[in-house]
Amino acid sequence: MKAFFEGIQFLFEEIFFLPMNLFREWELTNWWGANLINWIFICICCYWTWYWVKQLQIFKQNNEDDQDTTAHSFLK
């Protein structure tokens, strides 16, 4: 049973976390490169936020958005 849990430990520490260990070591020499994944996620989030706002504007221009402030009966 001990070998089973050591196998799980090896899988997570040596295989799954290998990219994170490489980024951790890379941070000491190149901060921008080590944070490349963060910058990619920031760019993706900015793009989809822009897309969402653009779609909201399209619906508002076509008078298709329903801004009913009484969405719940207790707000009446």
SVG drawing of the C-alpha trace seen along z (x, -y; Angstrom):
<svg xmlns="http://www.w3.org/2000/svg" viewBox="-44 -52 63 54">
<polyline fill="none" stroke="black" stroke-width="0.4" points="0.0,0.0 2.9,-2.3 4.2,-1.9 0.8,-3.0 0.9,-6.3 4.5,-6.9 3.5,-6.4 0.8,-9.0 3.4,-11.3 5.8,-10.8 3.1,-11.4 2.1,-14.8 5.5,-16.1 7.7,-14.9 5.3,-14.9 2.3,-17.2 4.2,-19.9 7.2,-19.9 6.1,-22.9 5.5,-24.9 9.0,-24.0 10.5,-25.1 8.7,-28.5 9.8,-28.8 13.4,-28.3 13.1,-30.6 11.7,-33.4 15.1,-34.1 16.5,-35.0 13.5,-36.2 10.4,-37.5 8.5,-38.2 9.0,-34.8 8.1,-33.1 4.8,-35.0 4.0,-34.2 1.0,-32.1 -0.4,-34.9 -0.1,-37.4 -1.8,-34.9 -4.8,-34.6 -4.9,-38.4 -5.1,-38.9 -7.8,-36.3 -9.9,-37.8 -9.5,-41.3 -10.6,-40.1 -13.7,-38.3 -14.6,-41.3 -14.4,-43.5 -16.5,-41.0 -19.1,-40.9 -19.4,-44.7 -19.7,-44.8 -22.5,-42.3 -24.3,-44.3 -24.1,-47.4 -25.5,-45.6 -28.5,-44.3 -29.1,-47.8 -29.0,-49.4 -31.6,-46.9 -33.8,-47.5 -33.6,-43.8 -32.3,-44.0 -34.9,-43.8 -33.9,-46.0 -36.7,-45.0 -35.8,-46.3 -38.6,-44.2 -37.0,-40.8 -38.2,-39.6 -41.6,-40.1 -40.0,-41.6 -38.6,-44.5 -42.0,-45.8"/>
</svg>
